[in-house]
Amino acid sequence: MRNFRLNIVFMQIANSKIEELKSMLQTPKNIVILSHTNPDGDAIGSSLAWAEILKNGGHNVTPIVPNKYPYYLDFMPNTSSILFYKDDKEGRVKSALKSADIIFCLDFHTMTRLDGLGDIIDENQHAKRVLIDHHLDPNEDFDLMISYPEASSTCYLVALLIESMFGAETITASMAENLFVGMMTDTGNFAFSTITPDVFRVVSILASKGIDIPAIHNHVYNSFTEGRARLFGYVINRKMKIFHNGTVACMSLTSDELKRFWFQQGDSEGFVNYPLTIKKMKMSAIFTEHTDHIRVSLRSRGNIDVNVFAQRYFNGGGHKNAAGGKSFMSMEDTLKHFEASVKEYSREGNI
């Protein structure tokens, strides 16, 4: 019953936001839709669905992300419309941002998630900035904030916006497929605690558009490379350390190890969840080495708040049971820092 009440409150709060958003979109605009570095299914799905409904309303829309999404999301409709900042040789990203009337920020809560794109955005002082997101503690630097951390995914929020502003009948099959991908992936295939009755109501609308749910699931979860399968076996067998009386696990992958297994963007997605299948496990982390930093991914069960942990120890954040951050130390020092942080966090009664 608690979750059902949350949905009612969400719809009541959203009404004023929806009216303000409608007012912004009354006449055709140049619009940019941004999402975060290392975009996932929710980031791509929400961006593409929102772009399509706005294009259908007569707006000029450009979806932009800092870098490429994982290869197993290539099947999603309209991905060819996305511009990638790190691969942009022609300056189309900068041109689109400079001429934008509205900049929509989807599936991230602070401009630091955009890496170098933030400086370009700041050059455009006239564009309205609109946040559509479900992460905790959003930055206040937006003209309109449609931010609801209790929502299961940004795709769920976008689906509700489309339904409220334009009607469920305007959702096309391609929008439905993109929205379903984001809702499915950000809820652990509809298994996380953020699931509410209304999520399944929205899923029923998407399913009614004729999407092939088994095919979508197969694309997302069963379309990896041989290298990814071998990397998974290696990290679980050789690199997983369990400590703190069997309740905390950590894994690490250096750049040399990634090269050894022909690593592609997205290959390590989901690895951090696997230790949580162990009965006593409460918290899991994976550390992946990149050119200038180590990416930190954290997951937990129950009341273990990895959002707070990530904020405090790794300059990151996210959700209560799923968060991330960065380390600029060596891998060895990062792992030592993690273990020391777990001990401190535990002494405070948080683990």
One Martini backbone bead per residue (centre of mass of N, CA, C, O) as a GRO file, in nm:
protein
  351
    1MET     BB    1   0.055   0.064  -0.019
    2ARG     BB    2   0.286   0.266  -0.007
    3ASN     BB    3   0.353   0.265  -0.318
    4PHE     BB    4   0.078   0.357  -0.415
    5ARG     BB    5   0.091   0.640  -0.281
    6LEU     BB    6   0.337   0.739  -0.437
    7ASN     BB    7   0.197   0.749  -0.713
    8ILE     BB    8  -0.012   0.961  -0.644
    9VAL     BB    9   0.184   1.183  -0.564
   10PHE     BB   10   0.334   1.200  -0.827
   11MET     BB   11   0.091   1.294  -1.000
   12GLN     BB   12   0.033   1.554  -0.840
   13ILE     BB   13   0.309   1.689  -0.874
   14ALA     BB   14   0.330   1.673  -1.193
   15ASN     BB   15   0.113   1.872  -1.296
   16SER     BB   16   0.278   2.140  -1.275
   17LYS     BB   17   0.512   2.042  -1.453
   18ILE     BB   18   0.351   1.982  -1.707
   19GLU     BB   19   0.249   2.269  -1.760
   20GLU     BB   20   0.531   2.396  -1.790
   21LEU     BB   21   0.621   2.211  -2.025
   22LYS     BB   22   0.399   2.285  -2.224
   23SER     BB   23   0.479   2.582  -2.246
   24MET     BB   24   0.765   2.533  -2.369
   25LEU     BB   25   0.618   2.348  -2.622
   26GLN     BB   26   0.421   2.525  -2.801
   27THR     BB   27   0.668   2.576  -2.980
   28PRO     BB   28   0.909   2.535  -3.190
   29LYS     BB   29   1.223   2.370  -3.110
   30ASN     BB   30   1.550   2.355  -3.004
   31ILE     BB   31   1.665   2.027  -2.908
   32VAL     BB   32   1.836   1.873  -2.632
   33ILE     BB   33   1.945   1.541  -2.540
   34LEU     BB   34   2.078   1.428  -2.235
   35SER     BB   35   2.332   1.199  -2.116
   36HIS     BB   36   2.540   0.990  -1.967
   37THR     BB   37   2.807   0.840  -1.901
   38ASN     BB   38   2.781   0.533  -1.982
   39PRO     BB   39   2.523   0.440  -2.119
   40ASP     BB   40   2.220   0.294  -2.064
   41GLY     BB   41   1.907   0.176  -2.109
   42ASP     BB   42   1.770   0.421  -1.970
   43ALA     BB   43   1.913   0.649  -2.115
   44ILE     BB   44   1.846   0.564  -2.410
   45GLY     BB   45   1.541   0.509  -2.392
   46SER     BB   46   1.451   0.791  -2.290
   47SER     BB   47   1.578   0.964  -2.512
   48LEU     BB   48   1.435   0.833  -2.763
   49ALA     BB   49   1.140   0.867  -2.675
   50TRP     BB   50   1.147   1.174  -2.629
   51ALA     BB   51   1.243   1.250  -2.911
   52GLU     BB   52   1.002   1.136  -3.071
   53ILE     BB   53   0.769   1.300  -2.945
   54LEU     BB   54   0.894   1.578  -3.020
   55LYS     BB   55   0.914   1.539  -3.325
   56ASN     BB   56   0.604   1.487  -3.360
   57GLY     BB   57   0.567   1.804  -3.249
   58GLY     BB   58   0.795   1.982  -3.435
   59HIS     BB   59   1.077   1.934  -3.331
   60ASN     BB   60   1.424   1.988  -3.295
   61VAL     BB   61   1.618   1.688  -3.236
   62THR     BB   62   1.911   1.606  -3.015
   63PRO     BB   63   2.085   1.333  -2.925
   64ILE     BB   64   2.323   1.312  -2.641
   65VAL     BB   65   2.641   1.157  -2.568
   66PRO     BB   66   2.960   1.116  -2.461
   67ASN     BB   67   2.932   0.798  -2.520
   68LYS     BB   68   2.908   0.484  -2.590
   69TYR     BB   69   2.710   0.234  -2.588
   70PRO     BB   70   2.639  -0.074  -2.559
   71TYR     BB   71   2.630  -0.313  -2.809
   72TYR     BB   72   2.352  -0.461  -2.705
   73LEU     BB   73   2.182  -0.179  -2.795
   74ASP     BB   74   2.167  -0.164  -3.116
   75PHE     BB   75   1.857  -0.258  -3.159
   76MET     BB   76   1.750   0.001  -3.097
   77PRO     BB   77   1.552   0.241  -3.186
   78ASN     BB   78   1.719   0.523  -3.325
   79THR     BB   79   2.039   0.524  -3.264
   80SER     BB   80   2.140   0.693  -3.521
   81SER     BB   81   2.060   0.983  -3.379
   82ILE     BB   82   2.307   0.973  -3.208
   83LEU     BB   83   2.545   1.166  -3.040
   84PHE     BB   84   2.908   1.151  -2.992
   85TYR     BB   85   3.133   1.341  -2.844
   86LYS     BB   86   3.405   1.163  -2.871
   87ASP     BB   87   3.330   1.128  -3.207
   88ASP     BB   88   3.319   1.438  -3.286
   89LYS     BB   89   3.447   1.583  -3.587
   90GLU     BB   90   3.217   1.819  -3.685
   91GLY     BB   91   3.063   1.978  -3.441
   92ARG     BB   92   2.756   1.899  -3.378
   93VAL     BB   93   2.733   1.923  -3.075
   94LYS     BB   94   2.804   2.223  -3.037
   95SER     BB   95   2.589   2.333  -3.231
   96ALA     BB   96   2.338   2.220  -3.085
   97LEU     BB   97   2.391   2.355  -2.806
   98LYS     BB   98   2.406   2.657  -2.902
   99SER     BB   99   2.095   2.637  -3.045
  100ALA     BB  100   1.944   2.578  -2.795
  101ASP     BB  101   1.638   2.615  -2.609
  102ILE     BB  102   1.645   2.313  -2.498
  103ILE     BB  103   1.772   2.114  -2.217
  104PHE     BB  104   1.769   1.777  -2.167
  105CYS     BB  105   1.807   1.584  -1.858
  106LEU     BB  106   1.872   1.234  -1.855
  107ASP     BB  107   1.960   1.017  -1.597
  108PHE     BB  108   2.072   1.271  -1.427
  109HIS     BB  109   2.182   1.505  -1.141
  110THR     BB  110   2.465   1.605  -1.272
  111MET     BB  111   2.707   1.759  -1.474
  112THR     BB  112   2.947   1.558  -1.401
  113ARG     BB  113   2.824   1.319  -1.592
  114LEU     BB  114   2.948   1.473  -1.875
  115ASP     BB  115   3.206   1.589  -1.848
  116GLY     BB  116   3.305   1.800  -2.110
  117LEU     BB  117   3.008   1.909  -2.175
  118GLY     BB  118   2.960   2.130  -1.959
  119ASP     BB  119   3.116   2.368  -2.096
  120ILE     BB  120   2.931   2.394  -2.346
  121ILE     BB  121   2.666   2.452  -2.200
  122ASP     BB  122   2.764   2.724  -2.062
  123GLU     BB  123   2.760   2.889  -2.340
  124ASN     BB  124   2.445   2.855  -2.298
  125GLN     BB  125   2.226   3.103  -2.154
  126HIS     BB  126   1.921   3.063  -2.289
  127ALA     BB  127   1.872   2.782  -2.215
  128LYS     BB  128   1.668   2.553  -2.101
  129ARG     BB  129   1.665   2.343  -1.805
  130VAL     BB  130   1.575   1.990  -1.795
  131LEU     BB  131   1.480   1.754  -1.552
  132ILE     BB  132   1.486   1.384  -1.590
  133ASP     BB  133   1.467   1.192  -1.285
  134HIS     BB  134   1.579   0.924  -1.013
  135HIS     BB  135   1.791   1.056  -0.839
  136LEU     BB  136   1.957   1.147  -0.577
  137ASP     BB  137   2.036   1.458  -0.508
  138PRO     BB  138   1.989   1.699  -0.693
  139ASN     BB  139   2.077   1.945  -0.874
  140GLU     BB  140   1.964   2.294  -0.891
  141ASP     BB  141   2.059   2.358  -1.210
  142PHE     BB  142   1.736   2.416  -1.292
  143ASP     BB  143   1.433   2.523  -1.432
  144LEU     BB  144   1.331   2.212  -1.438
  145MET     BB  145   1.214   1.953  -1.203
  146ILE     BB  146   1.183   1.597  -1.276
  147SER     BB  147   1.216   1.454  -0.958
  148TYR     BB  148   1.197   1.087  -0.865
  149PRO     BB  149   1.344   0.853  -0.662
  150GLU     BB  150   1.093   0.644  -0.647
  151ALA     BB  151   1.147   0.578  -0.922
  152SER     BB  152   1.254   0.309  -1.122
  153SER     BB  153   1.279   0.509  -1.380
  154THR     BB  154   1.309   0.719  -1.646
  155CYS     BB  155   1.118   0.570  -1.837
  156TYR     BB  156   0.876   0.588  -1.652
  157LEU     BB  157   0.858   0.897  -1.651
  158VAL     BB  158   0.827   0.933  -1.957
  159ALA     BB  159   0.569   0.770  -1.984
  160LEU     BB  160   0.401   0.958  -1.799
  161LEU     BB  161   0.439   1.214  -1.964
  162ILE     BB  162   0.319   1.118  -2.229
  163GLU     BB  163   0.045   1.041  -2.115
  164SER     BB  164  -0.027   1.329  -1.992
  165MET     BB  165   0.039   1.516  -2.255
  166PHE     BB  166  -0.060   1.305  -2.518
  167GLY     BB  167  -0.113   1.013  -2.470
  168ALA     BB  168  -0.097   0.669  -2.503
  169GLU     BB  169  -0.159   0.666  -2.819
  170THR     BB  170   0.135   0.804  -2.897
  171ILE     BB  171   0.268   0.540  -2.854
  172THR     BB  172   0.496   0.372  -3.008
  173ALA     BB  173   0.673   0.095  -3.078
  174SER     BB  174   0.952   0.231  -3.042
  175MET     BB  175   0.899   0.362  -2.773
  176ALA     BB  176   0.821   0.104  -2.620
  177GLU     BB  177   1.091  -0.041  -2.652
  178ASN     BB  178   1.270   0.172  -2.514
  179LEU     BB  179   1.116   0.183  -2.243
  180PHE     BB  180   1.140  -0.117  -2.169
  181VAL     BB  181   1.443  -0.139  -2.146
  182GLY     BB  182   1.474   0.063  -1.908
  183MET     BB  183   1.280  -0.078  -1.709
  184MET     BB  184   1.417  -0.355  -1.706
  185THR     BB  185   1.717  -0.276  -1.630
  186ASP     BB  186   1.646  -0.082  -1.368
  187THR     BB  187   1.490  -0.357  -1.224
  188GLY     BB  188   1.607  -0.637  -1.272
  189ASN     BB  189   1.373  -0.760  -1.427
  190PHE     BB  190   1.149  -0.689  -1.215
  191ALA     BB  191   1.301  -0.713  -0.888
  192PHE     BB  192   1.294  -0.457  -0.743
  193SER     BB  193   1.178  -0.233  -0.489
  194THR     BB  194   1.063  -0.014  -0.711
  195ILE     BB  195   0.823  -0.176  -0.751
  196THR     BB  196   0.494  -0.120  -0.884
  197PRO     BB  197   0.182  -0.132  -1.002
  198ASP     BB  198   0.232   0.101  -1.215
  199VAL     BB  199   0.454  -0.031  -1.376
  200PHE     BB  200   0.266  -0.256  -1.495
  201ARG     BB  201   0.075  -0.067  -1.634
  202VAL     BB  202   0.283   0.049  -1.830
  203VAL     BB  203   0.371  -0.220  -1.953
  204SER     BB  204   0.093  -0.283  -2.078
  205ILE     BB  205   0.104  -0.052  -2.279
  206LEU     BB  206   0.361  -0.139  -2.426
  207ALA     BB  207   0.262  -0.426  -2.505
  208SER     BB  208   0.017  -0.315  -2.685
  209LYS     BB  209   0.230  -0.223  -2.927
  210GLY     BB  210   0.392  -0.507  -3.013
  211ILE     BB  211   0.618  -0.602  -2.854
  212ASP     BB  212   0.913  -0.817  -2.820
  213ILE     BB  213   1.004  -0.934  -2.526
  214PRO     BB  214   1.190  -1.182  -2.573
  215ALA     BB  215   1.379  -1.033  -2.773
  216ILE     BB  216   1.472  -0.810  -2.586
  217HIS     BB  217   1.593  -0.993  -2.368
  218ASN     BB  218   1.798  -1.131  -2.557
  219HIS     BB  219   1.959  -0.880  -2.639
  220VAL     BB  220   2.045  -0.791  -2.345
  221TYR     BB  221   2.125  -1.100  -2.206
  222ASN     BB  222   2.213  -1.280  -2.502
  223SER     BB  223   2.462  -1.074  -2.663
  224PHE     BB  224   2.744  -1.163  -2.609
  225THR     BB  225   3.068  -1.220  -2.591
  226GLU     BB  226   3.324  -1.432  -2.541
  227GLY     BB  227   3.497  -1.238  -2.373
  228ARG     BB  228   3.283  -1.188  -2.155
  229ALA     BB  229   3.257  -1.478  -2.051
  230ARG     BB  230   3.559  -1.506  -1.969
  231LEU     BB  231   3.570  -1.260  -1.782
  232PHE     BB  232   3.364  -1.359  -1.577
  233GLY     BB  233   3.516  -1.613  -1.487
  234TYR     BB  234   3.769  -1.463  -1.392
  235VAL     BB  235   3.652  -1.262  -1.179
  236ILE     BB  236   3.521  -1.480  -0.996
  237ASN     BB  237   3.770  -1.678  -0.957
  238ARG     BB  238   4.026  -1.451  -0.924
  239LYS     BB  239   3.888  -1.143  -0.816
  240MET     BB  240   3.723  -1.238  -0.568
  241LYS     BB  241   3.660  -1.077  -0.257
  242ILE     BB  242   3.593  -1.192   0.076
  243PHE     BB  243   3.458  -1.011   0.357
  244HIS     BB  244   3.324  -0.933   0.646
  245ASN     BB  245   3.202  -1.216   0.718
  246GLY     BB  246   3.076  -1.260   0.416
  247THR     BB  247   2.929  -0.953   0.329
  248VAL     BB  248   3.176  -0.866   0.138
  249ALA     BB  249   3.253  -0.769  -0.204
  250CYS     BB  250   3.536  -0.770  -0.439
  251MET     BB  251   3.639  -0.637  -0.760
  252SER     BB  252   3.900  -0.641  -1.025
  253LEU     BB  253   4.010  -0.441  -1.323
  254THR     BB  254   4.248  -0.404  -1.538
  255SER     BB  255   4.357  -0.295  -1.837
  256ASP     BB  256   4.509  -0.559  -1.907
  257GLU     BB  257   4.270  -0.750  -1.854
  258LEU     BB  258   4.077  -0.629  -2.061
  259LYS     BB  259   4.253  -0.684  -2.310
  260ARG     BB  260   4.271  -0.994  -2.281
  261PHE     BB  261   3.927  -0.990  -2.324
  262TRP     BB  262   3.824  -0.782  -2.535
  263PHE     BB  263   3.708  -0.522  -2.435
  264GLN     BB  264   3.379  -0.381  -2.411
  265GLN     BB  265   3.140  -0.177  -2.382
  266GLY     BB  266   2.957  -0.354  -2.117
  267ASP     BB  267   3.095  -0.630  -2.027
  268SER     BB  268   3.068  -0.562  -1.696
  269GLU     BB  269   2.779  -0.577  -1.685
  270GLY     BB  270   2.656  -0.722  -1.374
  271PHE     BB  271   2.890  -0.830  -1.199
  272VAL     BB  272   2.818  -0.687  -0.920
  273ASN     BB  273   2.561  -0.876  -0.862
  274TYR     BB  274   2.662  -1.171  -0.810
  275PRO     BB  275   2.747  -1.180  -0.501
  276LEU     BB  276   2.434  -1.145  -0.409
  277THR     BB  277   2.378  -1.465  -0.437
  278ILE     BB  278   2.496  -1.479  -0.169
  279LYS     BB  279   2.349  -1.523   0.124
  280LYS     BB  280   2.531  -1.314   0.319
  281MET     BB  281   2.528  -1.088   0.128
  282LYS     BB  282   2.533  -0.706   0.126
  283MET     BB  283   2.798  -0.625  -0.052
  284SER     BB  284   2.915  -0.481  -0.372
  285ALA     BB  285   3.222  -0.456  -0.580
  286ILE     BB  286   3.364  -0.278  -0.868
  287PHE     BB  287   3.691  -0.230  -1.032
  288THR     BB  288   3.763  -0.019  -1.320
  289GLU     BB  289   4.011   0.044  -1.545
  290HIS     BB  290   4.111   0.349  -1.678
  291THR     BB  291   4.298   0.591  -1.804
  292ASP     BB  292   4.215   0.825  -1.545
  293HIS     BB  293   4.047   0.593  -1.389
  294ILE     BB  294   3.827   0.439  -1.147
  295ARG     BB  295   3.556   0.246  -1.162
  296VAL     BB  296   3.264   0.248  -0.945
  297SER     BB  297   3.063  -0.030  -0.829
  298LEU     BB  298   2.751  -0.055  -0.639
  299ARG     BB  299   2.593  -0.300  -0.417
  300SER     BB  300   2.281  -0.395  -0.238
  301ARG     BB  301   2.101  -0.481   0.053
  302GLY     BB  302   1.845  -0.335   0.173
  303ASN     BB  303   1.979  -0.098   0.418
  304ILE     BB  304   2.224  -0.062   0.239
  305ASP     BB  305   2.384   0.252   0.167
  306VAL     BB  306   2.556   0.326  -0.133
  307ASN     BB  307   2.511   0.623  -0.177
  308VAL     BB  308   2.656   0.726   0.075
  309PHE     BB  309   2.919   0.574   0.028
  310ALA     BB  310   2.990   0.708  -0.244
  311GLN     BB  311   2.993   1.000  -0.147
  312ARG     BB  312   3.210   0.968   0.083
  313TYR     BB  313   3.448   0.775  -0.084
  314PHE     BB  314   3.376   0.834  -0.434
  315ASN     BB  315   3.233   1.085  -0.557
  316GLY     BB  316   2.923   0.992  -0.564
  317GLY     BB  317   2.622   0.792  -0.651
  318GLY     BB  318   2.245   0.733  -0.648
  319HIS     BB  319   2.129   0.463  -0.490
  320LYS     BB  320   2.076   0.271  -0.227
  321ASN     BB  321   2.143  -0.020  -0.409
  322ALA     BB  322   2.278   0.180  -0.642
  323ALA     BB  323   2.613   0.276  -0.723
  324GLY     BB  324   2.875   0.532  -0.786
  325GLY     BB  325   3.224   0.607  -0.896
  326LYS     BB  326   3.557   0.744  -0.827
  327SER     BB  327   3.912   0.682  -0.881
  328PHE     BB  328   4.264   0.834  -0.854
  329MET     BB  329   4.399   0.588  -0.778
  330SER     BB  330   4.528   0.312  -0.743
  331MET     BB  331   4.427  -0.002  -0.724
  332GLU     BB  332   4.556  -0.073  -0.455
  333ASP     BB  333   4.454   0.184  -0.302
  334THR     BB  334   4.154   0.147  -0.358
  335LEU     BB  335   4.117  -0.124  -0.207
  336LYS     BB  336   4.212  -0.019   0.066
  337HIS     BB  337   4.000   0.204   0.088
  338PHE     BB  338   3.755   0.022   0.082
  339GLU     BB  339   3.811  -0.149   0.335
  340ALA     BB  340   3.828   0.092   0.530
  341SER     BB  341   3.542   0.199   0.469
  342VAL     BB  342   3.384  -0.047   0.561
  343LYS     BB  343   3.475  -0.037   0.855
  344GLU     BB  344   3.367   0.245   0.917
  345TYR     BB  345   3.070   0.199   0.827
  346SER     BB  346   3.026  -0.037   1.030
  347ARG     BB  347   3.082   0.114   1.302
  348GLU     BB  348   2.806   0.288   1.239
  349GLY     BB  349   2.587   0.057   1.144
  350ASN     BB  350   2.567   0.016   0.802
  351ILE     BB  351   2.653  -0.324   0.797
   0.00000   0.00000   0.00000
